[in-house]
Amino acid sequence: MWVLVQIKSNRPLIIACLYHPPAADQSTTSDYIESTIAKLTPKHPNANFVLTGNFNRLPVDNLCAQFGLRDLVNFPTRDQAKLDLMLTDVDEYDHPIKLARLSHNDHCCILLEGKQFHRSSYTKVRRRLVTPERKNSLLSDLASESWENVLNTESIHDKVTNLNSTVTQLLNKHCPERDIKIRADRPQWMTSSILKLIKACDEAYDRGCSSYKFMLNLWCRRPYALASEGSLMKNSTVNKILRSGGKLSSRLPMASLQNQYQIIW
């Protein structure tokens, strides 16, 4: 059983309760755990994991190394054997407490007391409010501007000053600056377009649209495959997907997009 726990002002937490029967194939169980984590990670990229349950000596070294997990249990849980594990990537979690077993169960109980999570710190930055409609109105005013204060000035310095002043006034009119809060630990490559892709991808996934696969590959490979912000947003299909909220599916030119962005399916 896998449960997603939303924690206010902190990362989500995915808790898994697992049982590996003693006679079960170890590779099958390991493949299931690894594939499930691999599927959940793109869907919830900021989530932490806690995997707990009766592992019955299932090897977890490769699992821990692959996903950055560590086992918190350092004591036997059934007689002298350590069969129950707690694998997590949460740094705030520390040593669990061993408690008496319940009823006829021959496994002990384990209590994990979570420490206070560090709240995510935010910083204020100034950004211009830019939308397609605001861009069009700005371009319209730029085209209708007479520019007499620039053309009729003899001094180059005054021309540049008047030009900057006029453009700034129009920018402030159509695309005013505003203060926004962003997470201090947000990666530099996590731009607003990537956040829009993630949101559109989630909405498409919830509706069952196949276009979420295209968007998922785009933003997962954004830091490595795409050269610049412009190369992403200039693509007409990406813009159509964002405007439609991820509703496009059958009309996606997957072959050409796969070659253009080196998408691996």
URLIN-V57254 format. One record per pair of residues at least 4 apart in sequence whose ideal C-beta (glycine too) atoms are under 8 Angstrom apart, sorted by the first residue. I is the first residue (numbers start at 0). J is the second residue. D is the distance in Angstrom with one decimal. If there is no record, write none. Layout:
i->(I | I)
j->(J | J)
d->(D | D)
This chain:
i->(0 | 0 | 1 | 1 | 1 | 1 | 1 | 2 | 2 | 2 | 2 | 3 | 3 | 3 | 3 | 3 | 4 | 4 | 4 | 4 | 5 | 6 | 6 | 6 | 6 | 8 | 8 | 9 | 9 | 9 | 9 | 10 | 10 | 10 | 10 | 11 | 11 | 11 | 11 | 12 | 12 | 12 | 12 | 12 | 13 | 13 | 13 | 13 | 13 | 13 | 14 | 14 | 14 | 15 | 15 | 15 | 15 | 15 | 15 | 15 | 16 | 16 | 17 | 17 | 17 | 17 | 17 | 17 | 17 | 18 | 18 | 19 | 19 | 19 | 19 | 19 | 19 | 19 | 19 | 20 | 21 | 21 | 23 | 23 | 24 | 25 | 25 | 25 | 26 | 27 | 28 | 28 | 29 | 29 | 29 | 29 | 29 | 30 | 31 | 32 | 32 | 32 | 33 | 33 | 33 | 33 | 34 | 35 | 36 | 36 | 36 | 38 | 39 | 39 | 40 | 40 | 41 | 41 | 42 | 42 | 44 | 47 | 47 | 47 | 48 | 48 | 48 | 48 | 48 | 48 | 49 | 49 | 49 | 49 | 49 | 49 | 50 | 50 | 50 | 50 | 50 | 51 | 51 | 51 | 51 | 51 | 52 | 52 | 53 | 53 | 53 | 54 | 54 | 54 | 54 | 55 | 56 | 56 | 59 | 59 | 59 | 59 | 59 | 60 | 61 | 62 | 62 | 62 | 63 | 63 | 63 | 63 | 63 | 66 | 67 | 68 | 68 | 68 | 69 | 69 | 69 | 70 | 70 | 70 | 71 | 71 | 71 | 71 | 71 | 71 | 71 | 71 | 72 | 72 | 72 | 72 | 72 | 72 | 72 | 73 | 74 | 74 | 75 | 75 | 75 | 76 | 76 | 76 | 76 | 76 | 76 | 76 | 76 | 77 | 77 | 77 | 77 | 77 | 78 | 82 | 83 | 83 | 83 | 85 | 85 | 85 | 85 | 87 | 89 | 91 | 91 | 91 | 91 | 91 | 92 | 92 | 92 | 93 | 95 | 95 | 95 | 95 | 96 | 96 | 96 | 96 | 97 | 97 | 97 | 98 | 98 | 98 | 98 | 99 | 99 | 100 | 100 | 100 | 100 | 100 | 101 | 119 | 119 | 119 | 120 | 120 | 120 | 121 | 121 | 121 | 121 | 122 | 122 | 122 | 123 | 123 | 123 | 124 | 124 | 124 | 125 | 125 | 125 | 125 | 126 | 126 | 126 | 127 | 127 | 127 | 127 | 127 | 128 | 128 | 128 | 128 | 128 | 129 | 129 | 129 | 130 | 131 | 132 | 133 | 133 | 133 | 134 | 134 | 134 | 135 | 136 | 136 | 137 | 137 | 137 | 137 | 137 | 137 | 138 | 139 | 140 | 140 | 140 | 140 | 141 | 141 | 144 | 144 | 146 | 146 | 146 | 147 | 148 | 148 | 148 | 149 | 149 | 149 | 149 | 152 | 152 | 152 | 153 | 154 | 155 | 156 | 157 | 158 | 159 | 160 | 161 | 162 | 163 | 164 | 165 | 166 | 167 | 168 | 169 | 170 | 171 | 171 | 181 | 185 | 186 | 188 | 188 | 188 | 189 | 189 | 190 | 190 | 191 | 192 | 192 | 192 | 192 | 193 | 193 | 193 | 194 | 195 | 195 | 196 | 196 | 196 | 196 | 196 | 196 | 197 | 197 | 198 | 199 | 199 | 199 | 199 | 199 | 199 | 200 | 200 | 200 | 200 | 200 | 200 | 201 | 201 | 202 | 202 | 202 | 203 | 203 | 203 | 203 | 203 | 203 | 203 | 203 | 204 | 204 | 206 | 206 | 208 | 208 | 208 | 208 | 209 | 209 | 209 | 210 | 210 | 210 | 210 | 210 | 210 | 210 | 211 | 211 | 212 | 212 | 213 | 213 | 213 | 213 | 213 | 213 | 213 | 214 | 214 | 214 | 215 | 216 | 216 | 216 | 216 | 216 | 217 | 217 | 217 | 217 | 217 | 217 | 220 | 220 | 220 | 220 | 220 | 220 | 221 | 221 | 224 | 224 | 224 | 225 | 225 | 225 | 226 | 227 | 228 | 229 | 230 | 231 | 232 | 232 | 234 | 234 | 234 | 235 | 236 | 236 | 236 | 236 | 236 | 237 | 238 | 239 | 239 | 240 | 240 | 243 | 247 | 251 | 252 | 253 | 254 | 255 | 256 | 256 | 257 | 257 | 257)
j->(15 | 16 | 13 | 14 | 15 | 35 | 39 | 13 | 14 | 15 | 16 | 11 | 12 | 13 | 43 | 46 | 11 | 12 | 13 | 14 | 11 | 10 | 11 | 12 | 116 | 118 | 119 | 116 | 117 | 118 | 119 | 45 | 46 | 47 | 119 | 43 | 45 | 46 | 47 | 46 | 47 | 48 | 49 | 89 | 39 | 43 | 46 | 47 | 48 | 49 | 48 | 49 | 51 | 32 | 35 | 48 | 49 | 50 | 51 | 52 | 51 | 52 | 28 | 32 | 50 | 51 | 52 | 53 | 54 | 52 | 53 | 23 | 25 | 28 | 52 | 53 | 54 | 55 | 57 | 55 | 55 | 56 | 27 | 28 | 28 | 29 | 57 | 58 | 30 | 31 | 32 | 57 | 33 | 57 | 58 | 61 | 62 | 34 | 35 | 36 | 50 | 62 | 37 | 62 | 65 | 66 | 38 | 39 | 40 | 48 | 66 | 42 | 43 | 46 | 44 | 46 | 215 | 219 | 201 | 204 | 197 | 87 | 88 | 89 | 66 | 68 | 86 | 87 | 88 | 89 | 85 | 86 | 87 | 89 | 92 | 111 | 68 | 84 | 85 | 86 | 87 | 83 | 84 | 85 | 86 | 109 | 83 | 84 | 82 | 83 | 106 | 59 | 82 | 83 | 84 | 82 | 80 | 82 | 63 | 68 | 70 | 84 | 86 | 64 | 65 | 66 | 68 | 86 | 67 | 68 | 69 | 70 | 86 | 88 | 88 | 86 | 87 | 88 | 86 | 87 | 88 | 84 | 85 | 86 | 85 | 86 | 87 | 92 | 93 | 94 | 95 | 111 | 76 | 81 | 83 | 84 | 85 | 95 | 109 | 94 | 81 | 97 | 79 | 80 | 81 | 80 | 81 | 82 | 83 | 97 | 106 | 107 | 109 | 82 | 83 | 105 | 106 | 107 | 105 | 106 | 106 | 107 | 109 | 92 | 95 | 109 | 111 | 92 | 113 | 113 | 114 | 115 | 116 | 117 | 111 | 113 | 114 | 114 | 109 | 110 | 111 | 112 | 109 | 110 | 111 | 112 | 107 | 108 | 109 | 107 | 108 | 109 | 110 | 107 | 108 | 104 | 105 | 106 | 107 | 108 | 108 | 182 | 183 | 184 | 182 | 183 | 184 | 180 | 181 | 182 | 183 | 180 | 181 | 183 | 178 | 179 | 180 | 178 | 179 | 181 | 176 | 177 | 178 | 179 | 176 | 177 | 179 | 170 | 174 | 175 | 176 | 177 | 133 | 174 | 175 | 176 | 177 | 133 | 134 | 174 | 134 | 135 | 136 | 137 | 173 | 174 | 138 | 173 | 174 | 139 | 140 | 173 | 141 | 169 | 170 | 172 | 173 | 174 | 142 | 143 | 144 | 169 | 172 | 173 | 166 | 169 | 165 | 169 | 150 | 162 | 165 | 151 | 152 | 161 | 165 | 158 | 161 | 162 | 165 | 157 | 158 | 161 | 157 | 158 | 159 | 160 | 161 | 162 | 163 | 164 | 165 | 166 | 167 | 168 | 169 | 170 | 171 | 172 | 173 | 174 | 175 | 176 | 185 | 189 | 222 | 193 | 221 | 222 | 193 | 194 | 194 | 228 | 195 | 196 | 228 | 231 | 232 | 197 | 218 | 221 | 198 | 199 | 241 | 200 | 214 | 217 | 218 | 237 | 241 | 201 | 218 | 202 | 203 | 214 | 240 | 241 | 244 | 245 | 204 | 211 | 214 | 215 | 218 | 245 | 205 | 211 | 206 | 244 | 245 | 208 | 210 | 211 | 214 | 240 | 244 | 245 | 246 | 208 | 211 | 245 | 246 | 245 | 246 | 247 | 248 | 248 | 249 | 251 | 214 | 240 | 245 | 246 | 247 | 248 | 251 | 215 | 245 | 216 | 264 | 217 | 236 | 240 | 251 | 253 | 256 | 262 | 218 | 240 | 245 | 219 | 220 | 260 | 262 | 263 | 264 | 221 | 225 | 231 | 237 | 260 | 262 | 224 | 225 | 260 | 261 | 262 | 263 | 225 | 231 | 260 | 261 | 262 | 230 | 231 | 260 | 230 | 231 | 232 | 233 | 234 | 237 | 237 | 238 | 238 | 256 | 259 | 239 | 240 | 247 | 251 | 252 | 256 | 241 | 242 | 243 | 247 | 245 | 247 | 247 | 251 | 256 | 256 | 257 | 258 | 259 | 260 | 262 | 261 | 262 | 264)
d->(7.0 | 4.7 | 6.3 | 7.4 | 4.9 | 6.7 | 7.2 | 7.2 | 4.8 | 7.7 | 7.9 | 6.0 | 7.6 | 5.5 | 6.8 | 7.2 | 6.5 | 4.4 | 7.5 | 6.2 | 5.4 | 6.8 | 6.5 | 6.1 | 6.7 | 5.1 | 6.0 | 4.6 | 7.9 | 6.7 | 6.6 | 4.9 | 6.1 | 5.4 | 8.0 | 5.6 | 6.6 | 4.2 | 7.4 | 6.6 | 5.3 | 7.8 | 6.5 | 7.5 | 6.0 | 6.6 | 5.0 | 7.1 | 5.1 | 7.3 | 8.0 | 4.8 | 7.3 | 7.8 | 7.6 | 7.2 | 7.1 | 4.6 | 7.1 | 7.5 | 6.2 | 5.1 | 8.0 | 6.9 | 6.2 | 7.2 | 3.9 | 7.7 | 7.0 | 5.3 | 5.1 | 5.8 | 7.6 | 4.8 | 7.7 | 6.8 | 5.2 | 4.9 | 4.6 | 6.8 | 4.9 | 7.9 | 6.7 | 5.9 | 7.0 | 6.1 | 5.7 | 6.6 | 6.0 | 6.4 | 6.5 | 5.9 | 6.2 | 6.9 | 7.3 | 7.3 | 6.5 | 5.9 | 6.2 | 6.5 | 7.1 | 6.2 | 6.2 | 6.3 | 6.7 | 7.8 | 6.4 | 6.3 | 6.1 | 6.6 | 5.6 | 6.9 | 5.8 | 7.1 | 6.4 | 7.6 | 5.8 | 5.7 | 7.7 | 7.3 | 7.8 | 7.0 | 5.5 | 4.7 | 7.1 | 6.7 | 7.4 | 6.2 | 5.6 | 8.0 | 6.7 | 7.3 | 4.5 | 6.8 | 7.5 | 7.9 | 7.0 | 7.4 | 7.4 | 4.1 | 7.2 | 7.4 | 6.8 | 4.8 | 7.4 | 7.7 | 6.8 | 7.4 | 5.6 | 5.4 | 6.7 | 6.7 | 6.4 | 7.1 | 4.9 | 5.4 | 7.6 | 6.7 | 5.6 | 7.7 | 6.9 | 6.6 | 6.3 | 6.3 | 6.0 | 6.5 | 6.5 | 7.2 | 7.5 | 4.3 | 6.2 | 7.0 | 6.4 | 6.9 | 5.0 | 4.3 | 6.2 | 5.4 | 7.0 | 6.7 | 7.4 | 5.2 | 6.6 | 5.6 | 4.3 | 7.8 | 6.4 | 6.2 | 7.3 | 6.7 | 5.3 | 6.9 | 6.7 | 6.2 | 6.4 | 5.5 | 5.4 | 6.2 | 6.6 | 7.0 | 7.0 | 5.4 | 5.0 | 5.7 | 5.1 | 7.3 | 5.6 | 5.4 | 4.0 | 7.7 | 5.5 | 5.2 | 6.9 | 5.1 | 7.4 | 5.8 | 4.9 | 7.2 | 7.6 | 6.9 | 5.9 | 7.7 | 6.3 | 7.9 | 6.0 | 6.7 | 6.2 | 5.4 | 7.8 | 6.5 | 4.5 | 7.5 | 5.9 | 7.3 | 6.3 | 6.0 | 7.2 | 6.9 | 4.9 | 6.2 | 4.5 | 7.8 | 7.2 | 4.3 | 7.7 | 6.9 | 5.5 | 7.7 | 6.5 | 6.4 | 4.0 | 6.9 | 5.5 | 6.8 | 6.7 | 5.0 | 6.5 | 6.1 | 5.1 | 6.3 | 6.2 | 5.3 | 7.5 | 6.8 | 7.4 | 4.4 | 7.4 | 4.3 | 6.6 | 5.9 | 6.4 | 7.1 | 6.3 | 5.1 | 5.0 | 7.1 | 5.7 | 7.4 | 6.2 | 6.1 | 4.9 | 7.1 | 5.9 | 7.8 | 7.0 | 6.5 | 5.4 | 6.9 | 4.4 | 7.0 | 5.4 | 7.7 | 6.8 | 5.7 | 5.8 | 7.7 | 5.6 | 5.9 | 6.4 | 5.1 | 7.0 | 6.4 | 6.5 | 6.2 | 5.0 | 5.2 | 6.3 | 7.9 | 7.7 | 6.3 | 6.6 | 5.0 | 6.3 | 6.0 | 7.0 | 8.0 | 4.1 | 6.3 | 6.3 | 6.4 | 6.2 | 5.3 | 7.5 | 6.9 | 7.7 | 6.4 | 6.6 | 7.4 | 5.5 | 7.9 | 7.3 | 5.3 | 6.6 | 4.5 | 6.8 | 5.3 | 4.9 | 5.1 | 7.1 | 4.4 | 5.1 | 6.0 | 7.5 | 6.7 | 6.5 | 6.3 | 6.0 | 6.2 | 6.3 | 6.2 | 6.3 | 6.3 | 6.0 | 6.4 | 6.5 | 6.2 | 6.3 | 6.3 | 6.3 | 5.4 | 5.6 | 7.3 | 5.6 | 5.0 | 7.6 | 7.1 | 6.1 | 4.3 | 5.5 | 6.8 | 7.2 | 6.1 | 6.4 | 6.5 | 6.4 | 6.0 | 5.6 | 6.5 | 5.1 | 5.6 | 6.5 | 6.1 | 5.5 | 6.0 | 5.2 | 6.0 | 4.4 | 7.7 | 7.2 | 6.5 | 5.7 | 6.5 | 6.2 | 5.9 | 6.1 | 5.7 | 5.8 | 4.1 | 6.2 | 4.9 | 4.0 | 5.4 | 6.8 | 6.4 | 6.4 | 7.8 | 6.5 | 5.4 | 5.1 | 4.2 | 5.1 | 3.8 | 6.7 | 8.0 | 7.4 | 2.9 | 7.2 | 7.6 | 4.2 | 7.4 | 7.5 | 5.8 | 6.1 | 7.5 | 4.8 | 4.7 | 8.0 | 7.9 | 6.4 | 5.9 | 5.3 | 7.3 | 4.9 | 4.9 | 6.0 | 5.8 | 6.2 | 6.6 | 7.2 | 6.5 | 8.0 | 7.3 | 5.8 | 7.0 | 6.7 | 7.4 | 6.4 | 6.2 | 6.5 | 5.9 | 6.0 | 7.6 | 4.5 | 7.0 | 7.1 | 6.5 | 7.7 | 7.1 | 7.0 | 6.6 | 7.4 | 4.0 | 7.3 | 7.4 | 7.5 | 7.1 | 7.6 | 5.4 | 7.2 | 5.9 | 5.2 | 7.8 | 5.5 | 5.3 | 6.8 | 5.2 | 7.6 | 6.3 | 5.5 | 7.4 | 6.2 | 6.6 | 6.8 | 6.9 | 7.7 | 7.6 | 6.2 | 6.4 | 7.6 | 6.4 | 6.7 | 6.3 | 6.4 | 6.2 | 6.0 | 5.9 | 5.8 | 5.3 | 5.4 | 5.9 | 6.9 | 5.8 | 5.8 | 6.8 | 6.2 | 6.0 | 6.6 | 7.6 | 4.6 | 7.4)
